[in-house]
Amino acid sequence: MADVNEWIESVVKDNDVVLFMKGTPEAPQCGFSSRLTQILGHMQVPYQGINVLESGTLREGIKAYTNWPTIPQLYVKGEFVGGCDIVTEMFQNGELKKTMEAGGVAVEA
Amino acid sequence: MSLGPVGLEMERKLTERFSPVELSVIDESHHHAGHSGARPDGESHFKVKITADAFTGQSLVQCHRMINETLAEELKERVHALSIQAKAP
């Protein structure tokens, strides 16, 4: 699993905003993942979507990496922000925009 | 909709761990029938609304981690999705 951890670490460090999700940004396979793609789409934030359904190792690896039992998971500037509930709540109360901007990520809405 | 054995056990564990001011465990499995992770006998998708002193001064991620740890057994074996609304009183 060391390789998976290294891979995840490089992805979240090399991309400002990363969403580990079920399916792709164009075709989410789960309602919770879909909700976060809609939020990021609404904010017009460029992000890297990673489909965990492509690899069982990745799917389990990301849960272990963050010690977080569910998917989707959002990372900004290498930091875990939250899962579906937290990101939704942060979007609604404006905290998500602040987190993005604090990380130097341009937000449109 | 009244809770089944899994929901009741979750309610018991959360009550024991947090002595919450407010707690509701809601079985939303019927909304997800036929989706991936849904089970024929239900009790796969839950929502927890909880207000407890333990969450004072904690970030949302920390609050959710505390709840996830408390329900680790259920999340591992049985429950496909858990939606959490946690706050301090």
N, CA and C atoms of all chains as a GROMACS GRO file, in nm:
protein
  594
    1MET      N    1   0.083  -0.121   0.000
    1MET     CA    2   0.000   0.000   0.000
    1MET      C    3   0.087   0.127   0.000
    2ALA      N    4   0.216   0.111   0.022
    2ALA     CA    5   0.304   0.229   0.026
    2ALA      C    6   0.297   0.304  -0.106
    3ASP      N    7   0.292   0.229  -0.216
    3ASP     CA    8   0.288   0.292  -0.347
    3ASP      C    9   0.162   0.376  -0.366
    4VAL      N   10   0.050   0.324  -0.315
    4VAL     CA   11  -0.076   0.397  -0.327
    4VAL      C   12  -0.067   0.528  -0.249
    5ASN      N   13  -0.014   0.520  -0.128
    5ASN     CA   14   0.000   0.642  -0.049
    5ASN      C   15   0.086   0.745  -0.119
    6GLU      N   16   0.196   0.699  -0.177
    6GLU     CA   17   0.285   0.792  -0.247
    6GLU      C   18   0.214   0.854  -0.367
    7TRP      N   19   0.138   0.770  -0.435
    7TRP     CA   20   0.066   0.819  -0.553
    7TRP      C   21  -0.036   0.925  -0.513
    8ILE      N   22  -0.114   0.896  -0.408
    8ILE     CA   23  -0.215   0.990  -0.360
    8ILE      C   24  -0.149   1.121  -0.318
    9GLU      N   25  -0.038   1.107  -0.247
    9GLU     CA   26   0.030   1.227  -0.198
    9GLU      C   27   0.077   1.314  -0.315
   10SER      N   28   0.129   1.249  -0.419
   10SER     CA   29   0.176   1.329  -0.533
   10SER      C   30   0.059   1.396  -0.605
   11VAL      N   31  -0.053   1.326  -0.615
   11VAL     CA   32  -0.171   1.384  -0.682
   11VAL      C   33  -0.224   1.506  -0.606
   12VAL      N   34  -0.237   1.493  -0.474
   12VAL     CA   35  -0.295   1.605  -0.398
   12VAL      C   36  -0.196   1.720  -0.383
   13LYS      N   37  -0.067   1.691  -0.398
   13LYS     CA   38   0.031   1.801  -0.390
   13LYS      C   39   0.049   1.870  -0.526
   14ASP      N   40   0.032   1.793  -0.633
   14ASP     CA   41   0.058   1.849  -0.766
   14ASP      C   42  -0.064   1.922  -0.825
   15ASN      N   43  -0.180   1.902  -0.764
   15ASN     CA   44  -0.302   1.966  -0.814
   15ASN      C   45  -0.364   2.049  -0.702
   16ASP      N   46  -0.404   2.172  -0.735
   16ASP     CA   47  -0.460   2.260  -0.631
   16ASP      C   48  -0.586   2.202  -0.570
   17VAL      N   49  -0.674   2.150  -0.655
   17VAL     CA   50  -0.801   2.097  -0.608
   17VAL      C   51  -0.820   1.957  -0.665
   18VAL      N   52  -0.840   1.860  -0.576
   18VAL     CA   53  -0.857   1.721  -0.620
   18VAL      C   54  -0.983   1.664  -0.556
   19LEU      N   55  -1.065   1.600  -0.638
   19LEU     CA   56  -1.184   1.533  -0.586
   19LEU      C   57  -1.172   1.383  -0.613
   20PHE      N   58  -1.161   1.305  -0.507
   20PHE     CA   59  -1.167   1.159  -0.519
   20PHE      C   60  -1.315   1.124  -0.516
   21MET      N   61  -1.360   1.058  -0.620
   21MET     CA   62  -1.504   1.039  -0.638
   21MET      C   63  -1.535   0.905  -0.704
   22LYS      N   64  -1.664   0.871  -0.702
   22LYS     CA   65  -1.710   0.753  -0.775
   22LYS      C   66  -1.760   0.800  -0.910
   23GLY      N   67  -1.694   0.754  -1.017
   23GLY     CA   68  -1.724   0.803  -1.151
   23GLY      C   69  -1.634   0.920  -1.186
   24THR      N   70  -1.670   0.989  -1.291
   24THR     CA   71  -1.589   1.102  -1.339
   24THR      C   72  -1.670   1.231  -1.326
   25PRO      N   73  -1.602   1.346  -1.332
   25PRO     CA   74  -1.677   1.474  -1.325
   25PRO      C   75  -1.788   1.480  -1.430
   26GLU      N   76  -1.766   1.421  -1.546
   26GLU     CA   77  -1.866   1.423  -1.652
   26GLU      C   78  -1.978   1.322  -1.625
   27ALA      N   79  -1.945   1.213  -1.560
   27ALA     CA   80  -2.043   1.107  -1.536
   27ALA      C   81  -2.026   1.047  -1.396
   28PRO      N   82  -2.070   1.122  -1.294
   28PRO     CA   83  -2.060   1.071  -1.157
   28PRO      C   84  -2.147   0.946  -1.140
   29GLN      N   85  -2.099   0.852  -1.060
   29GLN     CA   86  -2.170   0.724  -1.043
   29GLN      C   87  -2.241   0.716  -0.908
   30CYS      N   88  -2.245   0.826  -0.836
   30CYS     CA   89  -2.299   0.822  -0.700
   30CYS      C   90  -2.354   0.961  -0.670
   31GLY      N   91  -2.468   0.967  -0.602
   31GLY     CA   92  -2.532   1.095  -0.575
   31GLY      C   93  -2.447   1.190  -0.493
   32PHE      N   94  -2.367   1.134  -0.402
   32PHE     CA   95  -2.286   1.219  -0.315
   32PHE      C   96  -2.169   1.280  -0.393
   33SER      N   97  -2.108   1.198  -0.479
   33SER     CA   98  -2.002   1.250  -0.566
   33SER      C   99  -2.059   1.354  -0.662
   34SER      N  100  -2.176   1.325  -0.714
   34SER     CA  101  -2.242   1.415  -0.808
   34SER      C  102  -2.264   1.553  -0.746
   35ARG      N  103  -2.306   1.552  -0.620
   35ARG     CA  104  -2.334   1.680  -0.554
   35ARG      C  105  -2.209   1.767  -0.549
   36LEU      N  106  -2.094   1.704  -0.519
   36LEU     CA  107  -1.972   1.784  -0.510
   36LEU      C  108  -1.924   1.832  -0.646
   37THR      N  109  -1.946   1.755  -0.751
   37THR     CA  110  -1.910   1.805  -0.885
   37THR      C  111  -1.997   1.925  -0.920
   38GLN      N  112  -2.123   1.923  -0.874
   38GLN     CA  113  -2.211   2.038  -0.902
   38GLN      C  114  -2.165   2.163  -0.828
   39ILE      N  115  -2.121   2.143  -0.703
   39ILE     CA  116  -2.073   2.258  -0.625
   39ILE      C  117  -1.946   2.316  -0.689
   40LEU      N  118  -1.852   2.229  -0.723
   40LEU     CA  119  -1.727   2.278  -0.783
   40LEU      C  120  -1.755   2.341  -0.920
   41GLY      N  121  -1.849   2.283  -0.993
   41GLY     CA  122  -1.888   2.339  -1.122
   41GLY      C  123  -1.950   2.477  -1.105
   42HIS      N  124  -2.035   2.489  -1.005
   42HIS     CA  125  -2.098   2.618  -0.978
   42HIS      C  126  -1.995   2.725  -0.942
   43MET      N  127  -1.894   2.685  -0.866
   43MET     CA  128  -1.789   2.779  -0.825
   43MET      C  129  -1.689   2.804  -0.939
   44GLN      N  130  -1.703   2.726  -1.046
   44GLN     CA  131  -1.612   2.734  -1.160
   44GLN      C  132  -1.466   2.717  -1.118
   45VAL      N  133  -1.446   2.621  -1.031
   45VAL     CA  134  -1.311   2.588  -0.985
   45VAL      C  135  -1.257   2.473  -1.069
   46PRO      N  136  -1.139   2.492  -1.130
   46PRO     CA  137  -1.077   2.380  -1.201
   46PRO      C  138  -1.031   2.274  -1.100
   47TYR      N  139  -1.059   2.148  -1.127
   47TYR     CA  140  -1.015   2.045  -1.033
   47TYR      C  141  -0.984   1.916  -1.106
   48GLN      N  142  -0.906   1.834  -1.038
   48GLN     CA  143  -0.872   1.703  -1.089
   48GLN      C  144  -0.968   1.601  -1.026
   49GLY      N  145  -1.048   1.536  -1.108
   49GLY     CA  146  -1.135   1.431  -1.056
   49GLY      C  147  -1.065   1.296  -1.067
   50ILE      N  148  -1.066   1.220  -0.957
   50ILE     CA  149  -1.003   1.088  -0.958
   50ILE      C  150  -1.112   0.984  -0.933
   51ASN      N  151  -1.131   0.895  -1.027
   51ASN     CA  152  -1.236   0.793  -1.015
   51ASN      C  153  -1.185   0.672  -0.936
   52VAL      N  154  -1.231   0.658  -0.813
   52VAL     CA  155  -1.182   0.549  -0.729
   52VAL      C  156  -1.238   0.413  -0.771
   53LEU      N  157  -1.342   0.415  -0.854
   53LEU     CA  158  -1.400   0.288  -0.898
   53LEU      C  159  -1.307   0.214  -0.995
   54GLU      N  160  -1.207   0.285  -1.045
   54GLU     CA  161  -1.114   0.221  -1.138
   54GLU      C  162  -1.017   0.127  -1.069
   55SER      N  163  -1.004   0.140  -0.937
   55SER     CA  164  -0.906   0.059  -0.866
   55SER      C  165  -0.949   0.033  -0.722
   56GLY      N  166  -0.964  -0.093  -0.688
   56GLY     CA  167  -0.998  -0.129  -0.550
   56GLY      C  168  -0.888  -0.086  -0.454
   57THR      N  169  -0.764  -0.092  -0.500
   57THR     CA  170  -0.650  -0.051  -0.417
   57THR      C  171  -0.659   0.098  -0.386
   58LEU      N  172  -0.694   0.174  -0.487
   58LEU     CA  173  -0.707   0.319  -0.467
   58LEU      C  174  -0.826   0.351  -0.377
   59ARG      N  175  -0.936   0.279  -0.400
   59ARG     CA  176  -1.058   0.305  -0.324
   59ARG      C  177  -1.034   0.283  -0.174
   60GLU      N  178  -0.963   0.176  -0.141
   60GLU     CA  179  -0.931   0.151   0.000
   60GLU      C  180  -0.817   0.241   0.045
   61GLY      N  181  -0.723   0.266  -0.048
   61GLY     CA  182  -0.604   0.346  -0.015
   61GLY      C  183  -0.639   0.488   0.026
   62ILE      N  184  -0.737   0.548  -0.042
   62ILE     CA  185  -0.771   0.686  -0.011
   62ILE      C  186  -0.840   0.694   0.126
   63LYS      N  187  -0.916   0.591   0.160
   63LYS     CA  188  -0.981   0.590   0.292
   63LYS      C  189  -0.877   0.581   0.403
   64ALA      N  190  -0.774   0.500   0.379
   64ALA     CA  191  -0.668   0.484   0.479
   64ALA      C  192  -0.581   0.609   0.485
   65TYR      N  193  -0.555   0.669   0.370
   65TYR     CA  194  -0.467   0.788   0.362
   65TYR      C  195  -0.519   0.899   0.453
   66THR      N  196  -0.650   0.921   0.448
   66THR     CA  197  -0.713   1.030   0.524
   66THR      C  198  -0.772   0.983   0.656
   67ASN      N  199  -0.777   0.852   0.676
   67ASN     CA  200  -0.854   0.798   0.788
   67ASN      C  201  -0.997   0.851   0.781
   68TRP      N  202  -1.057   0.835   0.666
   68TRP     CA  203  -1.193   0.885   0.640
   68TRP      C  204  -1.267   0.774   0.566
   69PRO      N  205  -1.383   0.731   0.616
   69PRO     CA  206  -1.441   0.605   0.566
   69PRO      C  207  -1.520   0.615   0.437
   70THR      N  208  -1.542   0.737   0.389
   70THR     CA  209  -1.634   0.749   0.275
   70THR      C  210  -1.574   0.827   0.160
   71ILE      N  211  -1.639   0.814   0.047
   71ILE     CA  212  -1.605   0.885  -0.076
   71ILE      C  213  -1.733   0.956  -0.119
   72PRO      N  214  -1.729   1.078  -0.165
   72PRO     CA  215  -1.615   1.158  -0.212
   72PRO      C  216  -1.530   1.222  -0.101
   73GLN      N  217  -1.409   1.262  -0.143
   73GLN     CA  218  -1.318   1.336  -0.056
   73GLN      C  219  -1.256   1.451  -0.136
   74LEU      N  220  -1.262   1.570  -0.078
   74LEU     CA  221  -1.208   1.688  -0.146
   74LEU      C  222  -1.077   1.734  -0.080
   75TYR      N  223  -0.978   1.761  -0.163
   75TYR     CA  224  -0.850   1.814  -0.116
   75TYR      C  225  -0.824   1.948  -0.183
   76VAL      N  226  -0.777   2.044  -0.103
   76VAL     CA  227  -0.733   2.173  -0.157
   76VAL      C  228  -0.591   2.195  -0.109
   77LYS      N  229  -0.500   2.218  -0.204
   77LYS     CA  230  -0.358   2.242  -0.173
   77LYS      C  231  -0.301   2.132  -0.082
   78GLY      N  232  -0.335   2.010  -0.112
   78GLY     CA  233  -0.279   1.898  -0.038
   78GLY      C  234  -0.346   1.867   0.094
   79GLU      N  235  -0.443   1.953   0.134
   79GLU     CA  236  -0.509   1.934   0.263
   79GLU      C  237  -0.649   1.874   0.241
   80PHE      N  238  -0.683   1.776   0.323
   80PHE     CA  239  -0.818   1.720   0.320
   80PHE      C  240  -0.917   1.823   0.374
   81VAL      N  241  -1.019   1.854   0.296
   81VAL     CA  242  -1.120   1.953   0.337
   81VAL      C  243  -1.240   1.884   0.399
   82GLY      N  244  -1.287   1.777   0.335
   82GLY     CA  245  -1.402   1.706   0.391
   82GLY      C  246  -1.467   1.616   0.289
   83GLY      N  247  -1.572   1.550   0.335
   83GLY     CA  248  -1.654   1.467   0.249
   83GLY      C  249  -1.777   1.545   0.206
   84CYS      N  250  -1.877   1.473   0.162
   84CYS     CA  251  -1.994   1.536   0.102
   84CYS      C  252  -2.066   1.633   0.197
   85ASP      N  253  -2.093   1.590   0.318
   85ASP     CA  254  -2.169   1.675   0.411
   85ASP      C  255  -2.093   1.802   0.445
   86ILE      N  256  -1.964   1.785   0.476
   86ILE     CA  257  -1.884   1.899   0.520
   86ILE      C  258  -1.867   2.000   0.407
   87VAL      N  259  -1.834   1.950   0.288
   87VAL     CA  260  -1.814   2.041   0.175
   87VAL      C  261  -1.944   2.114   0.142
   88THR      N  262  -2.056   2.042   0.147
   88THR     CA  263  -2.185   2.106   0.122
   88THR      C  264  -2.212   2.216   0.224
   89GLU      N  265  -2.188   2.184   0.351
   89GLU     CA  266  -2.211   2.282   0.457
   89GLU      C  267  -2.118   2.403   0.439
   90MET      N  268  -1.991   2.376   0.404
   90MET     CA  269  -1.895   2.485   0.385
   90MET      C  270  -1.929   2.569   0.263
   91PHE      N  271  -1.987   2.506   0.163
   91PHE     CA  272  -2.031   2.581   0.044
   91PHE      C  273  -2.144   2.675   0.083
   92GLN      N  274  -2.237   2.623   0.162
   92GLN     CA  275  -2.354   2.702   0.200
   92GLN      C  276  -2.319   2.818   0.291
   93ASN      N  277  -2.219   2.798   0.380
   93ASN     CA  278  -2.187   2.908   0.473
   93ASN      C  279  -2.069   2.993   0.428
   94GLY      N  280  -2.018   2.968   0.307
   94GLY     CA  281  -1.913   3.054   0.253
   94GLY      C  282  -1.771   3.011   0.288
   95GLU      N  283  -1.758   2.910   0.376
   95GLU     CA  284  -1.624   2.868   0.419
   95GLU      C  285  -1.544   2.802   0.306
   96LEU      N  286  -1.615   2.738   0.215
   96LEU     CA  287  -1.544   2.668   0.107
   96LEU      C  288  -1.472   2.769   0.017
   97LYS      N  289  -1.541   2.878  -0.013
   97LYS     CA  290  -1.481   2.983  -0.094
   97LYS      C  291  -1.356   3.038  -0.023
   98LYS      N  292  -1.368   3.061   0.107
   98LYS     CA  293  -1.254   3.113   0.184
   98LYS      C  294  -1.137   3.016   0.180
   99THR      N  295  -1.169   2.886   0.195
   99THR     CA  296  -1.063   2.784   0.193
   99THR      C  297  -0.993   2.782   0.058
  100MET      N  298  -1.072   2.792  -0.048
  100MET     CA  299  -1.014   2.794  -0.182
  100MET      C  300  -0.924   2.916  -0.199
  101GLU      N  301  -0.978   3.031  -0.162
  101GLU     CA  302  -0.904   3.156  -0.181
  101GLU      C  303  -0.778   3.161  -0.095
  102ALA      N  304  -0.788   3.104   0.025
  102ALA     CA  305  -0.670   3.098   0.112
  102ALA      C  306  -0.561   3.013   0.048
  103GLY      N  307  -0.604   2.916  -0.033
  103GLY     CA  308  -0.508   2.830  -0.102
  103GLY      C  309  -0.466   2.886  -0.237
  104GLY      N  310  -0.512   3.008  -0.268
  104GLY     CA  311  -0.473   3.071  -0.394
  104GLY      C  312  -0.550   3.019  -0.514
  105VAL      N  313  -0.667   2.959  -0.489
  105VAL     CA  314  -0.748   2.906  -0.598
  105VAL      C  315  -0.855   3.009  -0.635
  106ALA      N  316  -0.861   3.046  -0.762
  106ALA     CA  317  -0.958   3.145  -0.807
  106ALA      C  318  -1.098   3.086  -0.806
  107VAL      N  319  -1.193   3.160  -0.748
  107VAL     CA  320  -1.331   3.114  -0.738
  107VAL      C  321  -1.421   3.216  -0.806
  108GLU      N  322  -1.512   3.168  -0.889
  108GLU     CA  323  -1.600   3.260  -0.963
  108GLU      C  324  -1.728   3.289  -0.890
  109ALA      N  325  -1.775   3.196  -0.809
  109ALA     CA  326  -1.907   3.217  -0.747
  109ALA      C  327  -1.906   3.168  -0.603
  110MET      N  328  -4.042   0.678   0.994
  110MET     CA  329  -4.006   0.536   0.981
  110MET      C  330  -3.924   0.495   1.103
  111SER      N  331  -3.966   0.391   1.174
  111SER     CA  332  -3.895   0.353   1.296
  111SER      C  333  -3.766   0.279   1.260
  112LEU      N  334  -3.672   0.284   1.352
  112LEU     CA  335  -3.540   0.226   1.328
  112LEU      C  336  -3.541   0.075   1.344
  113GLY      N  337  -3.456   0.010   1.264
  113GLY     CA  338  -3.434  -0.134   1.281
  113GLY      C  339  -3.318  -0.156   1.377
  114PRO      N  340  -3.272  -0.278   1.390
  114PRO     CA  341  -3.167  -0.310   1.486
  114PRO      C  342  -3.036  -0.234   1.464
  115VAL      N  343  -2.998  -0.211   1.337
  115VAL     CA  344  -2.872  -0.140   1.310
  115VAL      C  345  -2.883   0.006   1.353
  116GLY      N  346  -2.995   0.068   1.318
  116GLY     CA  347  -3.018   0.207   1.355
  116GLY      C  348  -3.024   0.225   1.506
  117LEU      N  349  -3.088   0.134   1.573
  117LEU     CA  350  -3.099   0.143   1.719
  117LEU      C  351  -2.963   0.129   1.785
  118GLU      N  352  -2.880   0.041   1.729
  118GLU     CA  353  -2.746   0.022   1.783
  118GLU      C  354  -2.662   0.149   1.763
  119MET      N  355  -2.677   0.211   1.648
  119MET     CA  356  -2.606   0.337   1.622
  119MET      C  357  -2.650   0.444   1.720
  120GLU      N  358  -2.780   0.452   1.742
  120GLU     CA  359  -2.835   0.549   1.836
  120GLU      C  360  -2.779   0.525   1.977
  121ARG      N  361  -2.772   0.398   2.015
  121ARG     CA  362  -2.721   0.362   2.148
  121ARG      C  363  -2.574   0.404   2.162
  122LYS      N  364  -2.493   0.372   2.061
  122LYS     CA  365  -2.350   0.404   2.068
  122LYS      C  366  -2.326   0.555   2.074
  123LEU      N  367  -2.401   0.630   1.994
  123LEU     CA  368  -2.383   0.775   1.991
  123LEU      C  369  -2.427   0.837   2.124
  124THR      N  370  -2.534   0.785   2.181
  124THR     CA  371  -2.583   0.834   2.309
  124THR      C  372  -2.480   0.808   2.419
  125GLU      N  373  -2.424   0.688   2.415
  125GLU     CA  374  -2.327   0.648   2.516
  125GLU      C  375  -2.199   0.733   2.507
  126ARG      N  376  -2.154   0.755   2.384
  126ARG     CA  377  -2.027   0.826   2.366
  126ARG      C  378  -2.039   0.976   2.390
  127PHE      N  379  -2.149   1.038   2.342
  127PHE     CA  380  -2.155   1.184   2.339
  127PHE      C  381  -2.255   1.245   2.438
  128SER      N  382  -2.341   1.167   2.498
  128SER     CA  383  -2.450   1.222   2.579
  128SER      C  384  -2.510   1.345   2.510
  129PRO      N  385  -2.559   1.329   2.390
  129PRO     CA  386  -2.599   1.446   2.310
  129PRO      C  387  -2.718   1.522   2.366
  130VAL      N  388  -2.718   1.652   2.339
  130VAL     CA  389  -2.832   1.737   2.374
  130VAL      C  390  -2.948   1.704   2.280
  131GLU      N  391  -2.913   1.684   2.152
  131GLU     CA  392  -3.011   1.642   2.052
  131GLU      C  393  -2.952   1.533   1.968
  132LEU      N  394  -3.033   1.434   1.935
  132LEU     CA  395  -2.986   1.327   1.848
  132LEU      C  396  -3.102   1.271   1.768
  133SER      N  397  -3.085   1.266   1.637
  133SER     CA  398  -3.178   1.184   1.560
  133SER      C  399  -3.101   1.099   1.459
  134VAL      N  400  -3.133   0.973   1.459
  134VAL     CA  401  -3.079   0.879   1.362
  134VAL      C  402  -3.194   0.845   1.268
  135ILE      N  403  -3.173   0.877   1.141
  135ILE     CA  404  -3.282   0.860   1.043
  135ILE      C  405  -3.240   0.758   0.937
  136ASP      N  406  -3.324   0.660   0.918
  136ASP     CA  407  -3.297   0.558   0.816
  136ASP      C  408  -3.351   0.608   0.683
  137GLU      N  409  -3.260   0.637   0.591
  137GLU     CA  410  -3.300   0.689   0.459
  137GLU      C  411  -3.286   0.584   0.350
  138SER      N  412  -3.274   0.459   0.391
  138SER     CA  413  -3.247   0.352   0.294
  138SER      C  414  -3.352   0.346   0.184
  139HIS      N  415  -3.476   0.375   0.220
  139HIS     CA  416  -3.583   0.363   0.120
  139HIS      C  417  -3.564   0.462   0.004
  140HIS      N  418  -3.490   0.574   0.028
  140HIS     CA  419  -3.462   0.667  -0.081
  140HIS      C  420  -3.361   0.610  -0.181
  141HIS      N  421  -3.291   0.509  -0.136
  141HIS     CA  422  -3.178   0.459  -0.216
  141HIS      C  423  -3.200   0.317  -0.267
  142ALA      N  424  -3.323   0.269  -0.259
  142ALA     CA  425  -3.350   0.132  -0.301
  142ALA      C  426  -3.304   0.112  -0.446
  143GLY      N  427  -3.229   0.008  -0.470
  143GLY     CA  428  -3.182  -0.022  -0.605
  143GLY      C  429  -3.050   0.044  -0.641
  144HIS      N  430  -3.006   0.142  -0.560
  144HIS     CA  431  -2.876   0.204  -0.585
  144HIS      C  432  -2.765   0.109  -0.541
  145SER      N  433  -2.641   0.142  -0.583
  145SER     CA  434  -2.530   0.060  -0.537
  145SER      C  435  -2.519   0.074  -0.386
  146GLY      N  436  -2.496  -0.034  -0.319
  146GLY     CA  437  -2.480  -0.029  -0.174
  146GLY      C  438  -2.611  -0.050  -0.099
  147ALA      N  439  -2.724  -0.037  -0.168
  147ALA     CA  440  -2.852  -0.061  -0.101
  147ALA      C  441  -2.867  -0.212  -0.077
  148ARG      N  442  -2.936  -0.246   0.033
  148ARG     CA  443  -2.956  -0.386   0.065
  148ARG      C  444  -3.105  -0.416   0.064
  149PRO      N  445  -3.141  -0.536   0.028
  149PRO     CA  446  -3.283  -0.570   0.022
  149PRO      C  447  -3.352  -0.552   0.157
  150ASP      N  448  -3.278  -0.575   0.265
  150ASP     CA  449  -3.340  -0.562   0.396
  150ASP      C  450  -3.319  -0.424   0.458
  151GLY      N  451  -3.276  -0.328   0.375
  151GLY     CA  452  -3.267  -0.189   0.422
  151GLY      C  453  -3.153  -0.164   0.518
  152GLU      N  454  -3.164  -0.055   0.594
  152GLU     CA  455  -3.063  -0.015   0.693
  152GLU      C  456  -2.923  -0.002   0.631
  153SER      N  457  -2.917   0.059   0.513
  153SER     CA  458  -2.789   0.079   0.445
  153SER      C  459  -2.750   0.226   0.441
  154HIS      N  460  -2.850   0.315   0.441
  154HIS     CA  461  -2.824   0.459   0.429
  154HIS      C  462  -2.887   0.531   0.549
  155PHE      N  463  -2.804   0.603   0.622
  155PHE     CA  464  -2.854   0.673   0.742
  155PHE      C  465  -2.814   0.820   0.741
  156LYS      N  466  -2.894   0.897   0.812
  156LYS     CA  467  -2.855   1.035   0.843
  156LYS      C  468  -2.854   1.051   0.994
  157VAL      N  469  -2.750   1.116   1.045
  157VAL     CA  470  -2.740   1.143   1.188
  157VAL      C  471  -2.735   1.294   1.209
  158LYS      N  472  -2.827   1.342   1.292
  158LYS     CA  473  -2.821   1.483   1.333
  158LYS      C  474  -2.791   1.483   1.482
  159ILE      N  475  -2.682   1.547   1.519
  159ILE     CA  476  -2.639   1.537   1.658
  159ILE      C  477  -2.584   1.670   1.709
  160THR      N  478  -2.624   1.706   1.828
  160THR     CA  479  -2.573   1.825   1.895
  160THR      C  480  -2.517   1.781   2.030
  161ALA      N  481  -2.388   1.810   2.052
  161ALA     CA  482  -2.326   1.764   2.176
  161ALA      C  483  -2.212   1.856   2.217
  162ASP      N  484  -2.189   1.862   2.348
  162ASP     CA  485  -2.080   1.945   2.402
  162ASP      C  486  -1.944   1.904   2.348
  163ALA      N  487  -1.929   1.775   2.317
  163ALA     CA  488  -1.800   1.724   2.270
  163ALA      C  489  -1.752   1.793   2.143
  164PHE      N  490  -1.845   1.857   2.070
  164PHE     CA  491  -1.808   1.918   1.942
  164PHE      C  492  -1.765   2.064   1.955
  165THR      N  493  -1.777   2.118   2.077
  165THR     CA  494  -1.739   2.257   2.098
  165THR      C  495  -1.591   2.277   2.065
  166GLY      N  496  -1.565   2.373   1.980
  166GLY     CA  497  -1.427   2.406   1.945
  166GLY      C  498  -1.360   2.310   1.848
  167GLN      N  499  -1.435   2.212   1.798
  167GLN     CA  500  -1.378   2.115   1.704
  167GLN      C  501  -1.413   2.155   1.560
  168SER      N  502  -1.323   2.127   1.468
  168SER     CA  503  -1.355   2.150   1.327
  168SER      C  504  -1.457   2.046   1.281
  169LEU      N  505  -1.521   2.075   1.169
  169LEU     CA  506  -1.619   1.979   1.117
  169LEU      C  507  -1.555   1.843   1.090
  170VAL      N  508  -1.432   1.846   1.037
  170VAL     CA  509  -1.364   1.719   1.008
  170VAL      C  510  -1.342   1.641   1.138
  171GLN      N  511  -1.303   1.713   1.243
  171GLN     CA  512  -1.282   1.645   1.372
  171GLN      C  513  -1.413   1.587   1.427
  172CYS      N  514  -1.522   1.664   1.416
  172CYS     CA  515  -1.652   1.616   1.464
  172CYS      C  516  -1.693   1.488   1.389
  173HIS      N  517  -1.678   1.492   1.258
  173HIS     CA  518  -1.718   1.376   1.177
  173HIS      C  519  -1.630   1.256   1.209
  174ARG      N  520  -1.500   1.282   1.232
  174ARG     CA  521  -1.409   1.170   1.266
  174ARG      C  522  -1.453   1.102   1.395
  175MET      N  523  -1.493   1.185   1.495
  175MET     CA  524  -1.535   1.129   1.624
  175MET      C  525  -1.657   1.039   1.605
  176ILE      N  526  -1.749   1.084   1.520
  176ILE     CA  527  -1.870   1.007   1.496
  176ILE      C  528  -1.838   0.880   1.415
  177ASN      N  529  -1.754   0.897   1.313
  177ASN     CA  530  -1.716   0.781   1.231
  177ASN      C  531  -1.645   0.674   1.314
  178GLU      N  532  -1.559   0.721   1.409
  178GLU     CA  533  -1.490   0.624   1.496
  178GLU      C  534  -1.590   0.550   1.584
  179THR      N  535  -1.687   0.624   1.634
  179THR     CA  536  -1.787   0.563   1.722
  179THR      C  537  -1.868   0.457   1.647
  180LEU      N  538  -1.890   0.483   1.518
  180LEU     CA  539  -1.973   0.391   1.439
  180LEU      C  540  -1.890   0.307   1.341
  181ALA      N  541  -1.761   0.292   1.372
  181ALA     CA  542  -1.669   0.224   1.279
  181ALA      C  543  -1.718   0.085   1.240
  182GLU      N  544  -1.769   0.014   1.338
  182GLU     CA  545  -1.814  -0.123   1.312
  182GLU      C  546  -1.928  -0.125   1.210
  183GLU      N  547  -2.024  -0.037   1.230
  183GLU     CA  548  -2.139  -0.030   1.139
  183GLU      C  549  -2.095   0.014   0.999
  184LEU      N  550  -2.004   0.113   0.994
  184LEU     CA  551  -1.961   0.165   0.864
  184LEU      C  552  -1.881   0.062   0.786
  185LYS      N  553  -1.811  -0.022   0.859
  185LYS     CA  554  -1.727  -0.120   0.794
  185LYS      C  555  -1.809  -0.234   0.733
  186GLU      N  556  -1.903  -0.281   0.810
  186GLU     CA  557  -1.972  -0.404   0.771
  186GLU      C  558  -2.104  -0.380   0.698
  187ARG      N  559  -2.171  -0.278   0.740
  187ARG     CA  560  -2.313  -0.278   0.710
  187ARG      C  561  -2.363  -0.152   0.640
  188VAL      N  562  -2.324  -0.039   0.695
  188VAL     CA  563  -2.383   0.086   0.650
  188VAL      C  564  -2.304   0.141   0.531
  189HIS      N  565  -2.375   0.164   0.421
  189HIS     CA  566  -2.310   0.209   0.298
  189HIS      C  567  -2.288   0.359   0.299
  190ALA      N  568  -2.381   0.433   0.356
  190ALA     CA  569  -2.370   0.578   0.354
  190ALA      C  570  -2.423   0.637   0.484
  191LEU      N  571  -2.345   0.731   0.537
  191LEU     CA  572  -2.384   0.798   0.660
  191LEU      C  573  -2.369   0.948   0.638
  192SER      N  574  -2.480   1.017   0.644
  192SER     CA  575  -2.478   1.161   0.630
  192SER      C  576  -2.482   1.221   0.771
  193ILE      N  577  -2.393   1.318   0.796
  193ILE     CA  578  -2.378   1.369   0.933
  193ILE      C  579  -2.400   1.520   0.940
  194GLN      N  580  -2.483   1.561   1.033
  194GLN     CA  581  -2.492   1.703   1.068
  194GLN      C  582  -2.459   1.713   1.216
  195ALA      N  583  -2.338   1.763   1.244
  195ALA     CA  584  -2.292   1.768   1.383
  195ALA      C  585  -2.269   1.913   1.424
  196LYS      N  586  -2.313   1.947   1.544
  196LYS     CA  587  -2.283   2.083   1.592
  196LYS      C  588  -2.275   2.086   1.744
  197ALA      N  589  -2.211   2.192   1.791
  197ALA     CA  590  -2.204   2.215   1.935
  197ALA      C  591  -2.332   2.285   1.978
  198PRO      N  592  -2.372   2.270   2.103
  198PRO     CA  593  -2.497   2.333   2.152
  198PRO      C  594  -2.489   2.486   2.142
   0.00000   0.00000   0.00000
